[in-house]
Amino acid sequence: SSGINAEYGIIKVVGHAKKELGLLVLLLFIFSVSFGSLMYYIEHATNPQFNSIMQGCWWAIVTITTIGYGDVVPQTWLGKIVGSFVLTLGIVFLALPMTIIVGKFSNVYEKEKDRE
């Protein structure tokens, strides 16, 4: 019986954290569009890699999620400063879901422990 509870524990935790995780997805979208647009306006005159706002958004998503393909990189000093800020923001952004999930896991674990 406890094995079945353990298997569904992660699903319960994610279910309890869906509002917070939804907010993180919304923030990812807002940050991607904002910083992607900003990088386009900073870089497009001197950097052919930033040929559209959508290309800037692609760069922002790859940078925020710390994937870092390297296919699009800033070349101006201001672009590099913004890029460094976006990367730092991405590290913090990736740490946030872990704190939410751990907190929700503790709540679900305590409820399951009280039921037994």
Summary of the structure (lengths in Angstrom):
residues: 116
radius of gyration: 19.2
end to end distance: 10.4
largest distance: 64.5
contacts: 321
relative contact order: 0.15
helix: 79%
strand: 0%
